[in-house]
Amino acid sequence: MSDTSSKQKVGFVSLGCPKALVDSERILTKLKLDGYDISSDYEGADVVVVNTCGFIDSAKQESMDAISEAVKENGKVIVTGCMGKGADAEAIKTKNPDVLSVSGPADYDSVLNAVHEYVPPSSQDGGQEAGEGKAHKPYDDILPPEGIKLTPQHYAYLKISEGCNHRCTFCIIPDMRGDLVSRPISDVVDEAKKLVESGTRELLVISQDTSAYGVDVKYKLDFVEGNALETRMQDLAVALGKLGVWVRLHYVYPYPHVDKVIPLMAEGQILPYLDIPFQHASPKILKLMKRPGNQEKDLERIKAWRAICPELTIRSTFVVGFPGETEEDFQMLLDWLEEAELDRVGCFKYSPVDGAKANDFPDHVPEDIQQQRWERFMEAQQAISARRLQRKVGQTLEVLIDEVDEEGAIGRSYADAPEIDGNVFINDIESVEALGLQPGDMVEVTIEHADEYDLWGALVYS
């Protein structure tokens, strides 16, 4: 057995959204296959990789701070991710000239080549030298089939595509990640099966535009266990629904064909949960944003969905203070929100992003007005959320346990995605200990109390 202490170690800092997290997992898996160990701190690392986020200015600043810290604490730093292209890449090099390499999002080869160049793998590990292009799998026996995951074992993000065909005026993601590129449906389902076999209880389907899955390949036919499936969201949902775990759809644009997945939710094949980024309700603002969708049709569609699947939970995100937004536009958004009664909502104040077309729009909304509108929006949504959660008091829900602490356990219902939605608190440490609950366990909980975001309940003993 080789001396593991002689292996080269890579430190890793992952920032940004779940899609970037998946990129980090893939890079780490490839590094592990090439014979590297992963260091938990700067001091023990031979090189540090920073996977950046460049979505908004605050995220960019967080990324720049992380790069500077890594340079100061370690010295050998490789940068990748959404800030690794264009003007942001130049800014990184200007502020941190000692950075070894800068590459864009999902550019795994550039990261691996840079690591190989500056910290060659130990020869005894049979490491693949940069540029050799040889198949190298000496660690297949110790790496799990699903690769390295940065999420807890019981849930995992499943990225089905890269890039986006939309050209929203406040966003530069297509500039960073390119146009839509869908993964073969057989590859996605195969990855999902490996995750489930490893203990994953919840699959979170992510992309830039999940509804558009397969558009770029004209919904190409593929074979999954001998069955012909089209590369499209509905067929993928059916295939994943057969795996016996929670399947949660994120980043779903409200296209008409989304109607076809609602019956799957009503039948229990996938979770009755949709993450739809509506962004606004004023036709004028939506047009300025170049967002798809129509606010009136969206309301009709939401009502139709709930008629088919009353348990449906809808979460969304909105932007207030977009250039040109008047009080009338904002009031239209509040009125729409009241009628839509969405379950989970996030709201952001408009923030210019370098390279976004909206930067050049006239009539930017002053910061104090943005703040006032954000506060009014959140107050309105809190009342809606509290009202909808109150209806769950008395219900018994299936809950996936995320954490066990000194007070009891914390979990989530079908209506709650990890880290962005609410929790279900079980404040009964004696019952939790008696049942030996651990993260990843599924339990029945009768809801006894609710506030604007979370639920509290008691375990149901079978």
Secondary structure, 3 states (H helix, E strand, C coil): CCCHHHCCEEEEEECCCHHHHHHHHHHHHHHHHCCCEEECCCCCCCEEEEEECCCCHHHHHHHHHHHHHHHHHCCCEEEEECCCCHHHHHHHHHHCCCCCEECCCCCHHHHHHHHHHHCCCCHHHCCCCCCCCCCCCCCCCCCCCCCCCCCCCCEEEEECEECCCCCCCCCCHHHHHCCCEECCHHHHHHHHHHHHHCCCCEEEEECCCHHHCCHHHCCCEEEECCEEEECCHHHHHHHHHCCCCEEEECCCCCCHHHHHHHHHHHCCCCCCEEECCCECCCHHHHHHHCCCCCHHHHHHHHHHHHHHCCCCEEEEEEEECCCCCCHHHHHHHHHHHHHHCCCEEEEEECCCCCCCHHHHCCCCCCHHHHHHHHHHHHHHHHHHHHHHHHCCCCCEEEEEEEEECCCCEEEECCCCCCCCCCCEEECCHHHHHHHCCCCCCEEEEEEEEECCCCEEEEECCC
